[in-house]
Amino acid sequence: MSDENFKPDAPLHIRGVNHLAIPVKDRYRAACFFIAVLGGEAHYESAPDRAAEGLARSLQVGVRLAPGFEIDLFEQDYGRPDWNQSQPHLAFDTSAEDLTKWTESFKKWQVPFVGPMTRDGTKGVEIYFNDADGNHLEIHCSDVPQAQREQFPSGPYDQGLCVHKQEWPPKELADEADQLLQASLARMRQRRSPH
């Protein structure tokens, strides 16, 4: 491997991230957010009887966000960070060309966000936002051309600007968001059904 941060003499290596699990209040509402706002695709849903029989810890929906990467949305009443707590947060990689598309998506779906912004001493650009459950998220590009970086303010930022002030999805977007969710769930169920 060519990464200078990779330890070539280690006896074992992690190939990558398979999935991350985050706590949510309602797995389908959370899946709707990740599908509508972030372009994910439903990949898995737990059957309620499995949790009732003790075969699963809680109910979940898995949403594929990128090839080989899934976020599992587990229903539970605890574990979400406070709005003013910086960590934990999840950062998703994007290209410099797509930074504007992300801000347009957040505006369309009425997701409060801060960015794009830079950090002194880095080549990266970030956009910070929260999901509908208050989990802290970030769109990150590690290598933005200097001319493009100079267009953006430098951090830190006010975390309060990322807090949802109203229920998500907003009423005027609820039907569109639900259509995207239902279409994705239908495709997932079709893929997973025995043929």
TISE-593949 format. One record per residue: residue in three letters; chain; x, y, z of N, C-alpha, C in turn. Coordinates in steps of 0.2 Angstrom, whole numbers, plus 5000, padded with zeros to 4 digits. Layout:
N
NODE   res   chain   n.east   n.north   n.up   ca.east   ca.north   ca.up   c.east   c.north   c.up
NODE   ALA       A        X         Y      Z         X          Y       Z        X         Y      Z
...
This chain:
195
NODE   res   chain   n.east   n.north   n.up   ca.east   ca.north   ca.up   c.east   c.north   c.up
NODE   MET       A     5004      4994   5000      5000       5000    5000     5004      5006   5000
NODE   SER       A     5002      5012   4997      5006       5018    4996     5005      5023   5002
NODE   ASP       A     5000      5022   5006      4999       5027    5011     5005      5027   5016
NODE   GLU       A     5008      5033   5018      5013       5033    5022     5011      5032   5029
NODE   ASN       A     5005      5032   5031      5002       5031    5038     5000      5024   5039
NODE   PHE       A     5001      5019   5034      5000       5012    5034     5006      5009   5037
NODE   LYS       A     5005      5004   5042      5010       5001    5045     5011      4994   5041
NODE   PRO       A     5016      4994   5037      5017       4988    5032     5019      4981   5036
NODE   ASP       A     5022      4982   5042      5024       4976    5045     5019      4973   5050
NODE   ALA       A     5013      4976   5051      5008       4974    5056     5006      4967   5053
NODE   PRO       A     5005      4962   5058      5003       4955    5056     4995      4955   5053
NODE   LEU       A     4991      4960   5055      4984       4961    5052     4983      4968   5051
NODE   HIS       A     4978      4969   5046      4976       4975    5044     4969      4976   5043
NODE   ILE       A     4966      4981   5045      4959       4983    5044     4958      4985   5036
NODE   ARG       A     4953      4982   5033      4952       4984    5026     4949      4990   5025
NODE   GLY       A     4944      4992   5030      4940       4998    5029     4935      4998   5034
NODE   VAL       A     4930      5003   5034      4924       5003    5038     4919      4999   5035
NODE   ASN       A     4916      4995   5038      4910       4991    5035     4903      4995   5037
NODE   HIS       A     4902      4996   5044      4896       5000    5046     4898      5003   5052
NODE   LEU       A     4894      5008   5053      4894       5012    5060     4886      5012   5062
NODE   ALA       A     4886      5011   5069      4879       5011    5072     4878      5017   5076
NODE   ILE       A     4872      5021   5075      4871       5027    5079     4864      5026   5082
NODE   PRO       A     4862      5029   5088      4856       5029    5091     4851      5034   5088
NODE   VAL       A     4845      5032   5087      4840       5036    5084     4833      5034   5088
NODE   LYS       A     4829      5039   5088      4822       5038    5091     4817      5034   5087
NODE   ASP       A     4817      5035   5081      4813       5031    5076     4817      5029   5070
NODE   ARG       A     4818      5023   5069      4823       5020    5064     4820      5022   5057
NODE   TYR       A     4814      5023   5055      4811       5024    5049     4812      5032   5047
NODE   ARG       A     4811      5036   5052      4811       5043    5051     4819      5045   5050
NODE   ALA       A     4823      5041   5054      4830       5042    5053     4833      5040   5046
NODE   ALA       A     4830      5034   5044      4832       5032    5038     4830      5037   5032
NODE   CYS       A     4824      5039   5033      4821       5044    5028     4826      5050   5028
NODE   PHE       A     4829      5053   5033      4834       5058    5033     4840      5056   5029
NODE   PHE       A     4843      5050   5030      4849       5048    5027     4848      5046   5020
NODE   ILE       A     4842      5044   5018      4840       5043    5011     4839      5049   5007
NODE   ALA       A     4834      5054   5010      4832       5060    5006     4838      5065   5006
NODE   VAL       A     4841      5066   5012      4846       5071    5012     4853      5069   5010
NODE   LEU       A     4855      5063   5011      4862       5061    5010     4862      5056   5004
NODE   GLY       A     4857      5054   5001      4857       5050    4995     4858      5043   4997
NODE   GLY       A     4856      5041   5003      4857       5034    5004     4852      5029   5001
NODE   GLU       A     4853      5023   5002      4849       5017    5000     4848      5012   5006
NODE   ALA       A     4841      5011   5007      4840       5006    5012     4843      4999   5010
NODE   HIS       A     4846      4996   5015      4850       4990    5014     4848      4984   5018
NODE   TYR       A     4845      4986   5024      4843       4981    5029     4838      4984   5034
NODE   GLU       A     4833      4980   5036      4829       4981    5042     4828      4975   5046
NODE   SER       A     4828      4976   5053      4827       4971    5057     4820      4969   5058
NODE   ALA       A     4818      4963   5058      4811       4961    5059     4809      4962   5067
NODE   PRO       A     4803      4965   5068      4802       4966    5075     4801      4960   5079
NODE   ASP       A     4800      4954   5076      4800       4948    5080     4806      4946   5082
NODE   ARG       A     4812      4947   5079      4819       4945    5081     4820      4949   5087
NODE   ALA       A     4819      4955   5088      4820       4959    5094     4816      4956   5100
NODE   ALA       A     4809      4955   5098      4805       4952    5104     4807      4945   5106
NODE   GLU       A     4810      4941   5102      4813       4935    5104     4820      4935   5106
NODE   GLY       A     4823      4941   5107      4830       4941    5110     4835      4940   5105
NODE   LEU       A     4833      4939   5098      4838       4938    5093     4842      4944   5090
NODE   ALA       A     4839      4950   5092      4842       4956    5090     4841      4961   5096
NODE   ARG       A     4846      4965   5097      4846       4970    5103     4841      4975   5103
NODE   SER       A     4840      4978   5097      4835       4983    5096     4833      4983   5088
NODE   LEU       A     4828      4987   5087      4826       4987    5080     4830      4992   5076
NODE   GLN       A     4831      4991   5070      4836       4995    5066     4834      4995   5059
NODE   VAL       A     4837      5000   5055      4837       5000    5048     4844      5002   5046
NODE   GLY       A     4847      4998   5041      4853       5000    5039     4853      5003   5032
NODE   VAL       A     4856      5009   5032      4856       5013    5025     4863      5013   5022
NODE   ARG       A     4864      5011   5016      4870       5011    5013     4872      5018   5010
NODE   LEU       A     4877      5021   5012      4879       5028    5010     4884      5028   5005
NODE   ALA       A     4888      5023   5004      4893       5023    4999     4895      5015   4998
NODE   PRO       A     4898      5014   4993      4900       5006    4992     4903      5004   4998
NODE   GLY       A     4901      4999   5001      4904       4995    5006     4904      4999   5013
NODE   PHE       A     4899      5004   5013      4899       5008    5020     4891      5009   5021
NODE   GLU       A     4889      5006   5027      4882       5007    5029     4882      5010   5036
NODE   ILE       A     4877      5014   5037      4876       5017    5044     4869      5013   5046
NODE   ASP       A     4870      5010   5052      4864       5006    5055     4861      5011   5060
NODE   LEU       A     4855      5012   5060      4851       5016    5064     4847      5012   5069
NODE   PHE       A     4849      5012   5075      4846       5008    5080     4842      5012   5085
NODE   GLU       A     4836      5010   5086      4831       5013    5090     4833      5012   5097
NODE   GLN       A     4834      5018   5101      4835       5018    5108     4834      5025   5111
NODE   ASP       A     4832      5025   5117      4831       5031    5120     4836      5035   5123
NODE   TYR       A     4842      5033   5122      4848       5036    5125     4854      5036   5120
NODE   GLY       A     4860      5039   5122      4866       5039    5118     4867      5044   5113
NODE   ARG       A     4862      5049   5112      4863       5054    5107     4867      5060   5111
NODE   PRO       A     4871      5063   5107      4875       5069    5110     4871      5075   5112
NODE   ASP       A     4872      5079   5117      4869       5085    5118     4871      5090   5112
NODE   TRP       A     4867      5095   5110      4868       5099    5105     4875      5103   5105
NODE   ASN       A     4878      5104   5111      4884       5108    5112     4890      5104   5114
NODE   GLN       A     4889      5097   5112      4894       5092    5113     4898      5091   5107
NODE   SER       A     4904      5092   5106      4907       5091    5099     4908      5084   5097
NODE   GLN       A     4909      5080   5102      4910       5073    5100     4905      5068   5103
NODE   PRO       A     4903      5062   5100      4906       5060    5094     4903      5063   5088
NODE   HIS       A     4906      5063   5083      4903       5065    5076     4906      5060   5071
NODE   LEU       A     4902      5060   5065      4904       5056    5060     4905      5061   5054
NODE   ALA       A     4911      5059   5050      4913       5063    5044     4912      5059   5038
NODE   PHE       A     4909      5062   5033      4908       5058    5027     4912      5062   5021
NODE   ASP       A     4916      5058   5017      4920       5061    5012     4917      5063   5006
NODE   THR       A     4919      5068   5003      4916       5071    4997     4921      5074   4993
NODE   SER       A     4920      5076   4987      4924       5079    4982     4924      5087   4983
NODE   ALA       A     4929      5090   4981      4928       5098    4981     4923      5100   4977
NODE   GLU       A     4922      5097   4971      4917       5099    4966     4910      5098   4969
NODE   ASP       A     4909      5094   4974      4902       5092    4976     4900      5097   4983
NODE   LEU       A     4905      5101   4985      4903       5105    4991     4897      5109   4990
NODE   THR       A     4896      5112   4985      4891       5117    4984     4884      5112   4983
NODE   LYS       A     4885      5106   4980      4879       5102    4979     4876      5100   4986
NODE   TRP       A     4881      5099   4991      4879       5097    4998     4875      5103   5001
NODE   THR       A     4878      5109   5000      4874       5115    5003     4867      5116   5000
NODE   GLU       A     4867      5115   4994      4860       5115    4990     4855      5110   4993
NODE   SER       A     4858      5104   4994      4854       5098    4997     4851      5100   5004
NODE   PHE       A     4856      5103   5008      4854       5105    5015     4849      5110   5015
NODE   LYS       A     4849      5115   5010      4845       5120    5010     4838      5118   5008
NODE   LYS       A     4838      5113   5002      4832       5111    5000     4828      5107   5005
NODE   TRP       A     4832      5103   5009      4828       5099    5014     4828      5102   5021
NODE   GLN       A     4830      5109   5021      4829       5113    5027     4833      5109   5033
NODE   VAL       A     4839      5108   5032      4844       5105    5037     4848      5111   5039
NODE   PRO       A     4848      5113   5045      4853       5118    5047     4860      5115   5047
NODE   PHE       A     4864      5120   5044      4871       5118    5043     4876      5124   5044
NODE   VAL       A     4882      5123   5045      4887       5128    5045     4893      5126   5040
NODE   GLY       A     4895      5130   5035      4900       5128    5030     4897      5130   5023
NODE   PRO       A     4902      5128   5019      4908       5126    5019     4913      5130   5023
NODE   MET       A     4917      5128   5027      4922       5131    5031     4929      5128   5031
NODE   THR       A     4934      5131   5033      4941       5128    5033     4943      5128   5040
NODE   ARG       A     4949      5125   5041      4952       5125    5047     4959      5127   5046
NODE   ASP       A     4962      5132   5050      4969       5134    5048     4974      5129   5049
NODE   GLY       A     4978      5128   5044      4984       5123    5044     4982      5117   5041
NODE   THR       A     4976      5116   5038      4974       5110    5034     4972      5112   5027
NODE   LYS       A     4971      5107   5023      4969       5108    5016     4962      5106   5015
NODE   GLY       A     4959      5104   5021      4952       5102    5020     4947      5107   5021
NODE   VAL       A     4940      5105   5019      4934       5110    5020     4929      5105   5023
NODE   GLU       A     4925      5108   5028      4920       5105    5031     4913      5108   5031
NODE   ILE       A     4908      5104   5031      4901       5107    5032     4898      5103   5038
NODE   TYR       A     4896      5106   5043      4894       5103    5049     4886      5103   5049
NODE   PHE       A     4883      5098   5052      4876       5098    5052     4874      5092   5057
NODE   ASN       A     4868      5092   5059      4865       5086    5063     4860      5082   5059
NODE   ASP       A     4859      5076   5061      4853       5072    5058     4847      5074   5062
NODE   ALA       A     4841      5072   5061      4835       5073    5064     4835      5071   5071
NODE   ASP       A     4840      5067   5073      4840       5065    5080     4846      5069   5084
NODE   GLY       A     4849      5073   5081      4854       5077    5084     4861      5074   5084
NODE   ASN       A     4862      5068   5081      4869       5066    5080     4873      5070   5075
NODE   HIS       A     4879      5072   5078      4883       5077    5074     4887      5073   5068
NODE   LEU       A     4886      5077   5062      4888       5074    5056     4892      5080   5052
NODE   GLU       A     4896      5077   5048      4901       5082    5044     4902      5079   5037
NODE   ILE       A     4901      5084   5032      4904       5082    5025     4911      5085   5025
NODE   HIS       A     4915      5081   5023      4922       5083    5023     4926      5082   5016
NODE   CYS       A     4930      5087   5014      4934       5086    5008     4941      5087   5011
NODE   SER       A     4946      5083   5010      4953       5083    5013     4957      5087   5008
NODE   ASP       A     4956      5088   5002      4961       5091    4997     4957      5096   4993
NODE   VAL       A     4956      5102   4995      4952       5107    4991     4957      5112   4988
NODE   PRO       A     4957      5113   4982      4962       5118    4979     4962      5125   4983
NODE   GLN       A     4968      5128   4984      4969       5134    4988     4964      5139   4985
NODE   ALA       A     4963      5140   4979      4959       5146    4976     4951      5145   4979
NODE   GLN       A     4949      5138   4979      4943       5137    4982     4942      5138   4989
NODE   ARG       A     4947      5136   4993      4948       5136    5000     4947      5144   5002
NODE   GLU       A     4950      5148   4998      4950       5155    5000     4944      5158   5000
NODE   GLN       A     4939      5155   4997      4932       5158    4997     4928      5157   5003
NODE   PHE       A     4931      5152   5007      4927       5150    5013     4930      5153   5020
NODE   PRO       A     4925      5154   5025      4928       5156    5031     4932      5151   5035
NODE   SER       A     4935      5153   5040      4939       5148    5044     4936      5147   5050
NODE   GLY       A     4936      5141   5053      4932       5139    5059     4936      5143   5065
NODE   PRO       A     4933      5142   5071      4928       5137    5074     4921      5140   5072
NODE   TYR       A     4916      5136   5074      4909       5137    5072     4904      5137   5078
NODE   ASP       A     4899      5140   5078      4894       5139    5083     4889      5133   5082
NODE   GLN       A     4890      5128   5086      4886       5122    5085     4879      5123   5086
NODE   GLY       A     4877      5128   5089      4869       5130    5090     4866      5131   5083
NODE   LEU       A     4870      5133   5078      4868       5134    5071     4865      5128   5068
NODE   CYS       A     4868      5122   5070      4866       5115    5067     4860      5112   5070
NODE   VAL       A     4857      5115   5075      4852       5112    5079     4845      5113   5075
NODE   HIS       A     4842      5107   5074      4835       5107    5071     4830      5111   5076
NODE   LYS       A     4827      5116   5073      4822       5120    5077     4815      5118   5076
NODE   GLN       A     4814      5114   5071      4808       5111    5070     4808      5104   5068
NODE   GLU       A     4803      5100   5068      4803       5093    5067     4805      5092   5060
NODE   TRP       A     4809      5087   5059      4811       5085    5052     4808      5078   5050
NODE   PRO       A     4805      5078   5044      4805       5083    5038     4800      5088   5039
NODE   PRO       A     4801      5094   5037      4796       5099    5037     4790      5097   5034
NODE   LYS       A     4784      5099   5036      4778       5097    5033     4777      5098   5025
NODE   GLU       A     4780      5103   5023      4780       5104    5015     4784      5099   5012
NODE   LEU       A     4789      5096   5015      4793       5091    5012     4792      5084   5014
NODE   ALA       A     4787      5083   5018      4786       5076    5021     4784      5071   5016
NODE   ASP       A     4779      5073   5011      4777       5068    5006     4783      5066   5002
NODE   GLU       A     4787      5071   4999      4793       5069    4995     4798      5065   4999
NODE   ALA       A     4799      5067   5005      4804       5063    5009     4801      5056   5010
NODE   ASP       A     4795      5055   5011      4792       5048    5012     4792      5044   5006
NODE   GLN       A     4791      5047   5000      4791       5044    4994     4798      5041   4993
NODE   LEU       A     4803      5045   4994      4810       5042    4993     4811      5037   4998
NODE   LEU       A     4809      5037   5004      4810       5032    5009     4806      5026   5007
NODE   GLN       A     4800      5026   5005      4796       5020    5003     4799      5017   4997
NODE   ALA       A     4801      5021   4992      4804       5018    4986     4810      5014   4988
NODE   SER       A     4814      5017   4992      4821       5014    4994     4819      5007   4998
NODE   LEU       A     4814      5008   5003      4813       5002    5006     4810      4996   5002
NODE   ALA       A     4806      4998   4997      4803       4993    4992     4809      4990   4988
NODE   ARG       A     4814      4994   4986      4819       4991    4982     4823      4986   4987
NODE   MET       A     4824      4988   4993      4828       4984    4998     4824      4977   4999
NODE   ARG       A     4818      4978   5000      4814       4972    5001     4814      4967   4995
NODE   GLN       A     4814      4970   4989      4814       4966    4983     4821      4962   4983
NODE   ARG       A     4826      4966   4984      4833       4963    4984     4833      4957   4989
NODE   ARG       A     4830      4958   4995      4831       4953    5000     4826      4948   5000
NODE   SER       A     4821      4948   4996      4816       4943    4996     4819      4937   4992
NODE   PRO       A     4817      4931   4994      4819       4925    4991     4816      4924   4984
NODE   HIS       A     4820      4923   4979      4817       4923    4972     4815      4916   4970
